[in-house]
Amino acid sequence: MKRIRALLTAAWLGAAAAIAPQCQAQYTTDWLANTFGTDAAHVGNTARSMWVAPEGTIYTSTMWDEDEGGVAIYRSGQNAGSIGIHNEFQGSAITGNATAIFAALQYNAAYGSGMVGRYDRTTGERDLLIPVSADTSETRADVVTGLATSGSLLYASDFPGNRVRVFTTDGVWQRDISVSGPGALAIDGAGHLWVAQKEQGAVAEFSPAGVPLNTIAMPAASRPSALYYDSPTRQLMVGDEGPDMNIKRYLITHAPILVGTFGVTGGYLDTASGIKGQIGDKRFTRVVGIGKDSAGNLYVLDNPWGGTWDLGRDGGTDIHAFDSSANPLWNLQSLNFEGNGAPDPGTDGAYFYSGSNIYTGTAGGTFVANTIDPIAYPSDPRIVNDGGDRDEHFAQVASIGANRILVAAGQNPAHFYFFHFNAANGYIAIPDGSLPGALFGTTALVTSGFCLDSSGDVWAGPEGTNEIWHYPLTGFDAAGEPIWGQAIATAVPATVQPLTRIVYLPENDTMILAQGVAGSADWSQMGTRIEVYHGWRAGNTTLPYPVINITGANPKSIAAAGNYLFVGYFHTVPNIDAFNLVTGSLDATLINTNTSRVSVGNDVDSMYGLRAYRRTTGEYVVTKDNYNDSSLIVYRWNPGL
């Protein structure tokens, strides 16, 4: 056996001397997907509603922000603190006045759902609870879907109750106004109430006494998702989440008149002013918040399209500020929570793919594109709650010639969703199917590892089989959709059972298998044994060399490229260990080298949170999920320096 192992690895051992570091390896620590890289300054996760005070202070609300309060505060494009705790708010609605903030609250065992909290703007303390809805049992669905204040009155949309409820700002109920499917709210200069009815594509007007007046019937496919009444121009601004992806401006006279729009018609999906999917200052995604300050500056909050599992892990926060002449002032972005960034081989690692977004650059980077088209593909699994693996924000990507394959999956997944790209659709990822699913002709959950390799082949460990199934890529059809052959099954070596991770490197025919924890029902758990097989497809499926025994506690995620295996850890340290695939030695540990500008988070809390790529220059690009600060960490490492 020793003789056979020596023959199989002789070339690798010969190369080891050439690639072994001769001195301390050099690397940098960077971040993407958030305007700011530190814990204290980061832009909050997935803001879903916004209120702008007259002096320009911005308040946004989210269902979840790991490391700060759910109501984030911004002034002049900077983080100015937060209110509440990280999981206190629903995120669906927020408003305010000179002294207080009112925000829809998340389900709480003490009082259920359908509550609004009042918070002192100076102290940040909650001083009042206002029960709005009789539906108090919703743990994920939005109940309070709109809020507005006018003088001493507070208006609240009770979505399941099909009514807008009117209270004093001290919480004393005044009256109810019957309206089907109420959403965003605004009060005009005459005290009239405007109610967005998203699913009906309409905005309804009511007198101060609640008498129905006009109804704005928007284009049939429109979805009014945000309202703001601009007093100086007497215009109602309506954010449209439908195909137009813009803001419509209605002059409020006896009968509302459409007088213009703001933003590119078609938003990020428009192909006349950019590539389909491309983000820009006025190429909006779904507009969920509109506001102005007393200087006439306009603020727009939009959310890139993403998952819906708990309303807190969708595409992210994207706040645009424009001056009174509609010129861009600044932009705040938080685009990733529990997701990763896979370096794209087609751009030699310059672009990074998450399950729904594309990034490039350094020091926060540039938001290139949102790869979801909800109009053309309303059943895209990235925007439809599959009830299984949370949201599909973890990516694996392969570039084969002019073709590109994206696989998107959840935090600890058993399902993997496949997409392709083509010239006609630009940056939009077109859904193809899933594994398990009809695309691969199997219903077996994938709980023993998954890999999309750089040649486009798929490797999977189906539940209960003790086998590795290899689906070879056989080509692409005329539209760019990939085609795979039938599965080729190989037994999992007994020495690494139960199997939990698979990484295959076709460039050098290397298979990397990680052992799980025997007897555990949690397939996401890794053990400490990792076996490396050189010449796997050539026939070496039984003689691992080297065997890497991890000594760090709680290994969680692995990725490999070139000559190195990278290991991240759960609930221990944020460090990334780099193991030599030839010698098995621990050659480097990547830690934060840029603490003044970057926080790297606590750990890796996901099966596929690490990604790695070796550039043509020899530089390794290693990315890590940072759910603490809603960003992606990027290490750029040159082991030969």
C-alpha positions as CSV (number, residue, x, y, z in Angstrom):
1,M,0.0,0.0,0.0
2,K,2.8,2.4,0.9
3,R,4.4,1.7,-2.6
4,I,1.1,2.5,-4.3
5,R,0.6,5.6,-2.3
6,A,4.1,6.8,-3.2
7,L,3.5,6.3,-6.9
8,L,0.2,8.2,-6.8
9,T,1.7,11.2,-5.0
10,A,5.2,11.4,-6.2
11,A,4.5,14.3,-8.5
12,W,2.6,16.1,-5.8
13,L,5.4,15.7,-3.3
14,G,7.9,17.0,-5.9
15,A,5.8,20.1,-6.4
16,A,5.5,20.7,-2.7
17,A,8.9,22.1,-2.3
18,A,8.2,24.6,-5.1
19,I,5.0,25.8,-3.5
20,A,5.9,25.7,0.2
21,P,6.2,29.2,1.7
22,Q,9.8,30.3,2.0
23,C,8.9,33.1,4.4
24,Q,5.8,34.6,6.1
25,A,3.0,34.6,3.6
26,Q,1.5,38.0,2.8
27,Y,-2.3,38.7,2.7
28,T,-4.7,41.6,3.1
29,T,-8.1,41.7,4.8
30,D,-10.9,43.5,3.0
31,W,-14.7,43.5,2.8
32,L,-17.6,43.7,0.3
33,A,-21.4,44.2,0.4
34,N,-21.5,46.9,3.0
35,T,-20.7,50.6,2.7
36,F,-18.8,50.4,6.0
37,G,-16.6,47.5,7.2
38,T,-16.7,47.9,11.0
39,D,-19.1,46.7,13.6
40,A,-19.9,50.2,14.9
41,A,-20.3,51.8,11.5
42,H,-21.9,49.1,9.4
43,V,-25.1,49.8,7.5
44,G,-28.0,47.8,9.0
45,N,-29.3,44.6,7.6
46,T,-32.3,44.5,5.3
47,A,-34.2,47.7,6.0
48,R,-37.8,47.2,4.9
49,S,-39.3,50.5,5.8
50,M,-38.1,54.1,6.3
51,W,-39.1,57.4,7.8
52,V,-37.1,60.7,7.3
53,A,-37.3,63.5,9.8
54,P,-37.4,67.1,8.6
55,E,-33.8,67.7,9.5
56,G,-32.7,64.7,7.4
57,T,-32.3,62.0,10.1
58,I,-33.2,58.7,8.6
59,Y,-34.8,55.8,10.6
60,T,-35.2,52.4,9.0
61,S,-36.7,49.2,10.4
62,T,-35.7,45.6,9.9
63,M,-36.7,42.2,11.3
64,W,-33.2,41.2,12.2
65,D,-29.8,42.8,12.6
66,E,-27.3,40.6,14.4
67,D,-25.2,43.3,16.1
68,E,-27.4,46.3,16.6
69,G,-31.0,47.5,17.2
70,G,-33.6,46.8,14.6
71,V,-34.3,50.5,14.0
72,A,-31.1,52.0,12.4
73,I,-30.4,55.7,12.4
74,Y,-28.4,57.6,9.7
75,R,-27.3,61.2,9.4
76,S,-25.5,62.6,6.4
77,G,-24.7,59.2,5.1
78,Q,-23.3,57.8,8.3
79,N,-24.4,55.4,10.9
80,A,-25.8,57.4,13.9
81,G,-26.8,54.5,16.2
82,S,-29.9,52.4,16.6
83,I,-33.0,51.8,18.7
84,G,-34.2,48.7,20.3
85,I,-32.7,45.2,20.2
86,H,-31.8,43.2,17.1
87,N,-35.0,41.2,16.8
88,E,-37.6,43.6,18.3
89,F,-39.2,44.9,15.1
90,Q,-41.1,43.4,12.2
91,G,-39.6,45.8,9.7
92,S,-42.8,46.2,7.8
93,A,-43.7,49.8,8.8
94,I,-42.2,52.8,10.6
95,T,-43.1,56.5,11.0
96,G,-42.4,59.4,13.4
97,N,-42.9,62.9,14.5
98,A,-40.9,65.6,16.3
99,T,-40.5,63.5,19.5
100,A,-41.2,59.8,18.8
101,I,-40.8,56.9,16.4
102,F,-43.6,54.4,15.8
103,A,-42.6,51.0,14.5
104,A,-44.4,47.7,13.9
105,L,-43.1,45.1,16.4
106,Q,-42.1,41.5,15.7
107,Y,-44.1,38.6,17.3
108,N,-43.4,38.3,21.0
109,A,-44.6,35.6,23.3
110,A,-45.7,38.3,25.8
111,Y,-48.0,40.2,23.4
112,G,-48.1,38.3,20.1
113,S,-48.1,40.1,16.7
114,G,-49.9,43.1,15.4
115,M,-48.4,45.6,17.9
116,V,-46.8,49.0,17.3
117,G,-44.2,50.4,19.7
118,R,-43.7,54.1,20.4
119,Y,-40.0,55.1,21.1
120,D,-38.6,58.4,22.4
121,R,-36.3,59.8,19.7
122,T,-34.0,61.3,22.3
123,T,-33.6,58.4,24.7
124,G,-34.5,55.5,22.3
125,E,-36.6,54.0,25.0
126,R,-40.0,52.4,24.3
127,D,-42.7,54.1,26.3
128,L,-46.0,52.8,24.8
129,L,-47.4,49.6,23.2
130,I,-50.4,50.1,20.8
131,P,-52.4,47.0,19.8
132,V,-53.4,47.4,16.2
133,S,-54.6,44.0,14.9
134,A,-56.8,41.2,16.3
135,D,-54.4,38.8,14.5
136,T,-51.8,38.2,17.2
137,S,-50.5,34.8,16.2
138,E,-48.4,35.6,13.1
139,T,-44.7,34.8,13.7
140,R,-43.4,35.6,10.2
141,A,-46.1,37.3,8.1
142,D,-46.5,41.1,8.2
143,V,-49.6,42.3,10.1
144,V,-49.0,46.0,10.4
145,T,-48.1,47.1,6.9
146,G,-48.2,50.9,7.0
147,L,-47.8,53.7,9.5
148,A,-48.2,57.5,9.3
149,T,-48.6,60.4,11.6
150,S,-50.4,63.7,11.2
151,G,-50.6,66.2,14.1
152,S,-51.8,64.3,17.1
153,L,-53.0,61.3,15.1
154,L,-51.4,57.9,14.2
155,Y,-52.6,55.8,11.3
156,A,-51.9,52.1,11.1
157,S,-52.7,49.5,8.4
158,D,-54.1,46.3,9.8
159,F,-53.6,44.1,6.8
160,P,-55.4,40.9,8.0
161,G,-58.2,43.2,9.4
162,N,-58.7,45.0,6.1
163,R,-58.8,48.3,7.8
164,V,-56.7,51.4,8.7
165,R,-56.9,52.1,12.4
166,V,-56.7,55.7,13.7
167,F,-55.3,56.4,17.1
168,T,-53.9,59.4,18.9
169,T,-50.2,59.4,19.2
170,D,-50.8,58.5,22.8
171,G,-52.5,55.3,21.7
172,V,-56.1,56.2,22.2
173,W,-58.3,54.6,19.4
174,Q,-60.4,57.0,17.4
175,R,-61.9,55.1,14.5
176,D,-61.4,52.4,11.8
177,I,-61.5,52.9,8.1
178,S,-62.5,49.9,6.0
179,V,-60.1,49.2,3.1
180,S,-59.1,45.9,1.4
181,G,-55.4,44.9,1.8
182,P,-54.0,48.1,3.2
183,G,-50.3,48.8,3.0
184,A,-48.2,52.0,2.9
185,L,-49.8,55.2,4.1
186,A,-49.5,59.0,3.6
187,I,-51.4,62.0,4.7
188,D,-51.7,65.0,2.3
189,G,-51.9,68.7,3.1
190,A,-55.7,68.6,3.5
191,G,-55.5,65.8,6.1
192,H,-56.7,63.2,3.6
193,L,-55.5,59.6,4.0
194,W,-53.9,57.7,1.1
195,V,-53.7,54.0,1.3
196,A,-51.6,51.7,-1.0
197,Q,-53.4,48.5,-2.0
198,K,-50.4,46.6,-3.4
199,E,-52.2,43.6,-4.8
200,Q,-54.9,45.7,-6.4
201,G,-52.5,48.1,-8.0
202,A,-54.3,51.0,-6.5
203,V,-54.0,53.9,-4.0
204,A,-57.2,54.8,-2.2
205,E,-58.0,58.3,-0.8
206,F,-60.2,58.9,2.3
207,S,-61.3,62.2,3.9
208,P,-60.2,63.0,7.5
209,A,-63.5,61.4,8.6
210,G,-62.8,58.2,6.7
211,V,-65.1,58.8,3.8
212,P,-63.9,57.2,0.5
213,L,-62.9,59.7,-2.2
214,N,-60.7,59.1,-5.2
215,T,-58.8,56.0,-6.2
216,I,-55.6,56.0,-8.2
217,A,-55.9,53.1,-10.6
218,M,-52.3,52.4,-11.5
219,P,-51.2,50.3,-14.5
220,A,-52.5,46.7,-14.2
221,A,-49.1,45.2,-13.2
222,S,-48.1,48.0,-10.8
223,R,-47.6,47.2,-7.1
224,P,-47.6,50.3,-5.0
225,S,-45.2,49.6,-2.2
226,A,-44.3,53.0,-0.6
227,L,-46.0,56.4,-0.3
228,Y,-44.8,59.9,0.5
229,Y,-46.7,63.2,0.2
230,D,-44.5,66.1,-0.8
231,S,-46.2,69.3,0.5
232,P,-44.2,71.9,-1.5
233,T,-45.2,70.3,-4.8
234,R,-48.6,68.9,-3.7
235,Q,-47.5,65.6,-5.1
236,L,-48.1,62.0,-3.9
237,M,-45.0,59.9,-4.6
238,V,-45.8,56.2,-5.1
239,G,-43.1,53.6,-5.2
240,D,-44.0,50.9,-7.7
241,E,-42.7,47.4,-7.1
242,G,-44.2,46.2,-10.4
243,P,-42.3,46.0,-13.7
244,D,-41.8,49.8,-13.8
245,M,-39.6,49.6,-10.7
246,N,-39.8,53.4,-10.3
247,I,-41.6,56.2,-8.3
248,K,-44.7,57.7,-9.8
249,R,-45.7,61.3,-9.0
250,Y,-49.3,62.3,-8.8
251,L,-50.4,65.9,-8.5
252,I,-53.1,66.0,-5.8
253,T,-55.9,68.2,-7.1
254,H,-59.7,67.4,-7.2
255,A,-58.7,64.2,-9.1
256,P,-55.1,63.0,-8.9
257,I,-53.1,63.4,-12.1
258,L,-49.9,61.5,-13.0
259,V,-47.4,64.3,-13.8
260,G,-44.1,62.3,-14.0
261,T,-41.9,59.6,-12.6
262,F,-38.6,59.4,-10.8
263,G,-36.1,56.7,-11.6
264,V,-35.5,54.7,-14.8
265,T,-38.6,53.0,-16.0
266,G,-38.0,49.3,-15.6
267,G,-35.4,50.0,-12.9
268,Y,-32.5,47.5,-12.8
269,L,-34.3,45.4,-15.4
270,D,-34.2,48.1,-18.1
271,T,-32.0,47.2,-21.1
272,A,-31.9,50.7,-22.8
273,S,-29.8,52.4,-20.1
274,G,-27.8,49.4,-18.9
275,I,-27.4,45.6,-18.7
276,K,-30.5,43.7,-17.5
277,G,-30.0,43.3,-13.7
278,Q,-27.5,46.1,-13.4
279,I,-27.8,48.4,-10.4
280,G,-27.5,52.2,-10.6
281,D,-28.4,55.4,-8.8
282,K,-31.9,55.5,-10.4
283,R,-32.1,51.8,-11.5
284,F,-34.2,50.8,-8.5
285,T,-35.2,47.3,-7.5
286,R,-38.3,47.2,-5.2
287,V,-38.9,50.7,-3.6
288,V,-40.0,50.3,0.0
289,G,-39.4,53.7,1.4
290,I,-39.6,57.3,0.2
291,G,-38.9,60.5,2.2
292,K,-37.7,64.1,2.0
293,D,-36.1,66.5,4.4
294,S,-36.8,70.3,4.8
295,A,-34.0,71.1,2.3
296,G,-35.8,69.2,-0.4
297,N,-33.3,66.2,-0.5
298,L,-35.0,63.0,-1.5
299,Y,-34.3,59.6,0.1
300,V,-35.2,56.3,-1.5
301,L,-35.0,52.9,0.2
302,D,-35.1,49.9,-2.1
303,N,-34.5,46.2,-1.5
304,P,-32.7,44.1,-4.0
305,W,-34.8,41.0,-4.6
306,G,-34.0,38.0,-2.5
307,G,-35.4,35.3,-0.1
308,T,-38.4,35.4,2.1
309,W,-37.9,32.8,4.8
310,D,-38.1,35.1,7.8
311,L,-38.4,38.5,6.1
312,G,-34.9,39.3,7.4
313,R,-32.6,37.6,4.8
314,D,-33.7,39.1,1.5
315,G,-31.5,41.2,-0.8
316,G,-30.5,43.9,1.7
317,T,-30.6,47.6,2.4
318,D,-30.0,50.2,-0.4
319,I,-30.6,53.8,0.5
320,H,-30.1,56.5,-2.1
321,A,-29.9,60.3,-1.3
322,F,-30.6,62.9,-4.0
323,D,-30.4,66.7,-3.8
324,S,-33.4,68.9,-4.7
325,S,-32.2,68.8,-8.4
326,A,-32.2,65.0,-8.4
327,N,-28.5,64.7,-8.4
328,P,-27.1,61.7,-6.4
329,L,-25.6,62.7,-3.0
330,W,-24.6,59.4,-1.4
331,N,-25.6,55.8,-1.2
332,L,-25.7,53.4,1.8
333,Q,-25.8,49.7,1.2
334,S,-26.0,46.5,3.3
335,L,-26.4,43.7,0.8
336,N,-25.5,40.5,2.6
337,F,-26.6,38.8,5.8
338,E,-26.4,35.1,5.9
339,G,-24.8,34.5,2.6
340,N,-21.4,34.2,0.8
341,G,-19.5,35.6,-2.1
342,A,-18.1,33.1,-4.6
343,P,-15.2,34.5,-6.7
344,D,-16.1,34.2,-10.4
345,P,-13.5,32.3,-12.5
346,G,-14.8,34.0,-15.6
347,T,-13.4,37.3,-14.3
348,D,-10.4,35.8,-12.7
349,G,-11.9,36.4,-9.2
350,A,-12.7,40.1,-9.8
351,Y,-16.4,39.6,-9.5
352,F,-18.2,37.8,-6.6
353,Y,-21.5,36.0,-6.7
354,S,-23.9,35.6,-3.9
355,G,-27.1,33.6,-4.3
356,S,-28.8,36.8,-5.6
357,N,-26.3,39.6,-6.0
358,I,-23.0,40.3,-7.8
359,Y,-20.2,42.5,-6.3
360,T,-16.8,43.7,-7.3
361,G,-14.0,46.0,-6.0
362,T,-12.5,46.7,-2.6
363,A,-13.3,48.5,0.6
364,G,-17.0,47.8,0.5
365,G,-16.9,47.3,-3.2
366,T,-19.5,48.0,-5.9
367,F,-22.9,46.5,-6.1
368,V,-22.9,45.3,-9.7
369,A,-26.2,43.5,-10.2
370,N,-29.2,41.8,-8.6
371,T,-29.6,38.5,-10.5
372,I,-33.3,37.9,-9.8
373,D,-36.0,38.9,-12.2
374,P,-39.3,38.6,-10.3
375,I,-41.3,39.7,-13.4
376,A,-40.1,37.1,-15.9
377,Y,-39.6,34.4,-13.2
378,P,-42.1,34.8,-10.4
379,S,-41.5,31.2,-9.2
380,D,-37.7,31.7,-8.8
381,P,-36.9,29.7,-5.7
382,R,-34.9,32.6,-4.4
383,I,-38.1,34.7,-3.9
384,V,-40.5,31.9,-3.1
385,N,-40.6,30.4,0.4
386,D,-39.6,26.8,-0.1
387,G,-40.1,26.0,3.6
388,G,-36.8,24.1,3.8
389,D,-33.4,25.6,3.8
390,R,-34.0,29.3,4.7
391,D,-33.1,31.7,1.9
392,E,-30.8,30.8,-1.0
393,H,-28.0,33.3,-0.5
394,F,-25.0,30.9,-0.7
395,A,-23.5,30.6,-4.1
396,Q,-21.3,28.3,-6.1
397,V,-20.3,29.5,-9.5
398,A,-18.6,27.9,-12.5
399,S,-17.5,29.6,-15.8
400,I,-17.1,27.2,-18.8
401,G,-16.0,29.2,-21.9
402,A,-18.7,31.8,-22.5
403,N,-21.2,30.0,-20.2
404,R,-21.7,30.4,-16.5
405,I,-23.6,28.2,-14.0
406,L,-24.8,29.5,-10.6
407,V,-26.0,27.2,-7.8
408,A,-27.8,28.9,-4.9
409,A,-28.5,27.3,-1.6
410,G,-29.4,28.1,2.0
411,Q,-27.4,28.2,5.2
412,N,-27.3,24.5,6.0
413,P,-29.0,23.1,2.9
414,A,-30.3,19.8,1.6
415,H,-31.6,21.5,-1.6
416,F,-29.5,23.1,-4.3
417,Y,-31.0,25.4,-7.0
418,F,-29.4,25.7,-10.5
419,F,-29.3,28.7,-12.8
420,H,-27.7,29.8,-16.1
421,F,-27.0,33.1,-17.8
422,N,-27.2,34.3,-21.4
423,A,-26.6,37.4,-23.4
424,A,-30.3,38.3,-23.8
425,N,-30.8,38.3,-20.0
426,G,-27.6,40.0,-19.0
427,Y,-26.9,39.6,-15.3
428,I,-30.2,37.7,-14.6
429,A,-29.8,34.1,-13.5
430,I,-32.4,32.0,-15.2
431,P,-33.9,29.1,-13.1
432,D,-33.2,25.6,-14.4
433,G,-34.2,23.3,-11.6
434,S,-32.9,21.8,-8.4
435,L,-31.1,18.8,-6.8
436,P,-33.1,17.0,-5.6
437,G,-35.6,17.5,-8.4
438,A,-36.7,16.6,-11.9
439,L,-33.5,18.3,-13.4
440,F,-31.5,15.4,-12.0
441,G,-34.2,12.8,-11.7
442,T,-33.9,12.2,-7.9
443,T,-35.9,13.0,-4.8
444,A,-33.0,12.2,-2.4
445,L,-32.0,15.0,-0.1
446,V,-28.3,16.1,-0.4
447,T,-27.1,15.9,3.1
448,S,-23.6,14.4,2.7
449,G,-21.9,17.2,0.8
450,F,-22.3,19.0,-2.5
451,C,-19.9,20.6,-5.0
452,L,-20.2,22.4,-8.4
453,D,-16.7,22.0,-9.7
454,S,-14.9,24.5,-12.0
455,S,-15.6,22.3,-15.0
456,G,-19.4,22.5,-14.3
457,D,-19.6,18.9,-13.0
458,V,-21.9,18.2,-10.0
459,W,-20.8,16.0,-7.1
460,A,-23.4,15.1,-4.4
461,G,-23.8,12.9,-1.4
462,P,-27.5,11.8,-1.3
463,E,-29.0,11.0,2.1
464,G,-28.8,7.4,3.2
465,T,-26.8,6.1,0.3
466,N,-23.1,6.2,1.5
467,E,-22.4,7.1,-2.1
468,I,-21.0,10.1,-4.0
469,W,-23.0,10.8,-7.2
470,H,-21.1,12.5,-10.0
471,Y,-23.1,14.2,-12.7
472,P,-20.8,15.1,-15.6
473,L,-21.6,18.3,-17.6
474,T,-22.1,17.3,-21.2
475,G,-22.7,20.7,-22.7
476,F,-25.1,23.6,-23.1
477,D,-28.2,24.1,-25.2
478,A,-28.6,27.1,-27.6
479,A,-30.0,29.3,-24.7
480,G,-27.1,28.6,-22.4
481,E,-28.8,26.0,-20.2
482,P,-26.4,23.4,-18.9
483,I,-27.0,19.7,-19.6
484,W,-25.7,16.9,-17.3
485,G,-25.3,13.2,-17.9
486,Q,-26.6,10.4,-15.7
487,A,-25.1,10.0,-12.2
488,I,-22.0,7.9,-11.7
489,A,-22.0,6.5,-8.2
490,T,-18.9,5.8,-6.2
491,A,-18.9,4.3,-2.7
492,V,-17.9,6.7,0.1
493,P,-14.6,5.3,1.6
494,A,-15.4,3.7,5.0
495,T,-12.6,5.7,6.6
496,V,-14.5,9.0,6.1
497,Q,-18.1,7.9,6.8
498,P,-20.4,9.5,7.6
499,L,-19.6,11.9,4.8
500,T,-20.6,15.6,5.2
501,R,-18.5,17.7,2.7
502,I,-17.3,17.2,-0.8
503,V,-14.9,19.4,-2.8
504,Y,-13.5,18.3,-6.1
505,L,-10.7,20.1,-8.0
506,P,-10.7,19.0,-11.7
507,E,-7.6,21.0,-12.5
508,N,-5.5,18.4,-10.6
509,D,-8.0,15.6,-10.1
510,T,-8.1,16.0,-6.4
511,M,-11.0,15.0,-4.2
512,I,-11.4,16.3,-0.7
513,L,-13.9,14.5,1.7
514,A,-14.8,15.7,5.2
515,Q,-16.2,13.4,7.8
516,G,-19.3,14.2,9.8
517,V,-20.1,13.2,13.3
518,A,-21.2,9.6,13.8
519,G,-24.6,9.2,15.3
520,S,-25.6,12.9,14.9
521,A,-28.9,13.8,13.2
522,D,-27.4,17.1,12.2
523,W,-25.9,16.7,8.7
524,S,-24.3,20.2,8.9
525,Q,-21.9,19.1,11.6
526,M,-18.3,18.4,10.6
527,G,-15.9,16.1,12.4
528,T,-12.1,16.6,12.4
529,R,-11.0,14.2,9.7
530,I,-10.5,15.3,6.1
531,E,-9.2,13.0,3.5
532,V,-7.4,14.1,0.3
533,Y,-7.4,11.9,-2.7
534,H,-5.0,12.7,-5.6
535,G,-6.1,11.0,-8.8
536,W,-9.7,10.4,-7.8
537,R,-11.1,10.1,-11.4
538,A,-8.0,8.3,-12.4
539,G,-9.0,5.5,-10.0
540,N,-7.7,6.4,-6.6
541,T,-10.8,6.2,-4.5
542,T,-9.4,4.2,-1.6
543,L,-6.0,5.7,-0.7
544,P,-6.2,9.1,0.9
545,Y,-3.0,11.1,1.2
546,P,-2.7,13.3,3.1
547,V,-5.2,12.9,5.9
548,I,-5.8,16.2,7.6
549,N,-6.7,16.0,11.3
550,I,-8.2,19.4,12.3
551,T,-7.3,20.5,15.8
552,G,-9.4,23.6,15.9
553,A,-12.7,23.4,17.6
554,N,-16.0,23.1,15.6
555,P,-14.9,23.1,12.0
556,K,-17.9,24.2,9.9
557,S,-17.1,25.1,6.3
558,I,-14.4,24.2,3.9
559,A,-13.3,25.4,0.5
560,A,-10.3,24.6,-1.7
561,A,-8.4,26.1,-4.6
562,G,-5.0,25.4,-6.1
563,N,-2.8,23.8,-3.5
564,Y,-4.8,24.7,-0.4
565,L,-7.7,23.7,1.7
566,F,-9.3,26.5,3.7
567,V,-11.3,25.7,7.0
568,G,-13.6,28.0,8.9
569,Y,-14.9,27.4,12.4
570,F,-18.3,27.8,14.2
571,H,-18.8,29.6,17.5
572,T,-15.1,29.8,18.2
573,V,-12.9,32.0,16.1
574,P,-13.3,33.9,12.8
575,N,-9.9,32.7,11.6
576,I,-9.4,30.8,8.4
577,D,-6.8,28.0,8.4
578,A,-5.0,27.1,5.2
579,F,-3.8,23.5,4.9
580,N,-1.4,22.3,2.3
581,L,-3.1,19.7,0.0
582,V,0.2,18.0,-0.7
583,T,1.8,17.8,2.8
584,G,-1.3,18.2,4.9
585,S,0.5,20.8,7.0
586,L,-1.2,23.9,8.4
587,D,0.7,26.6,6.4
588,A,-1.1,29.7,7.4
589,T,-4.0,31.1,9.5
590,L,-5.8,34.1,8.1
591,I,-6.8,36.6,10.7
592,N,-7.8,40.3,10.5
593,T,-4.9,42.5,9.4
594,N,-7.1,45.6,9.0
595,T,-8.8,46.0,12.4
596,S,-9.3,49.8,12.0
597,R,-11.5,49.4,8.9
598,V,-12.8,45.8,9.0
599,S,-14.7,43.7,11.5
600,V,-14.6,40.0,10.5
601,G,-17.4,38.7,12.6
602,N,-17.4,35.9,15.1
603,D,-17.2,32.7,13.1
604,V,-18.6,30.8,10.0
605,D,-22.2,29.8,10.8
606,S,-23.0,28.0,7.5
607,M,-22.0,24.9,5.6
608,Y,-20.9,26.9,2.5
609,G,-19.9,30.2,4.0
610,L,-16.3,29.9,2.7
611,R,-15.4,30.2,-0.9
612,A,-11.9,30.2,-2.5
613,Y,-10.3,30.8,-5.9
614,R,-6.7,30.8,-7.2
615,R,-6.2,33.7,-9.6
616,T,-3.9,33.4,-12.7
617,T,-1.4,35.5,-10.8
618,G,-1.1,32.8,-8.1
619,E,-3.0,35.0,-5.6
620,Y,-5.6,33.2,-3.5
621,V,-8.9,35.0,-3.0
622,V,-10.8,33.6,0.1
623,T,-14.2,34.9,1.2
624,K,-16.0,34.4,4.4
625,D,-19.6,35.2,5.4
626,N,-19.9,37.9,8.1
627,Y,-23.4,37.8,9.4
628,N,-22.5,40.0,12.4
629,D,-21.9,43.0,10.3
630,S,-23.9,42.2,7.1
631,S,-20.9,41.9,4.9
632,L,-18.4,39.6,3.1
633,I,-14.8,39.3,4.2
634,V,-12.2,39.0,1.5
635,Y,-8.7,37.7,2.1
636,R,-6.2,38.1,-0.7
637,W,-3.2,35.9,0.0
638,N,0.1,35.3,-1.8
639,P,1.7,32.3,-0.1
640,G,4.9,32.6,-2.1
641,L,5.8,36.0,-0.8
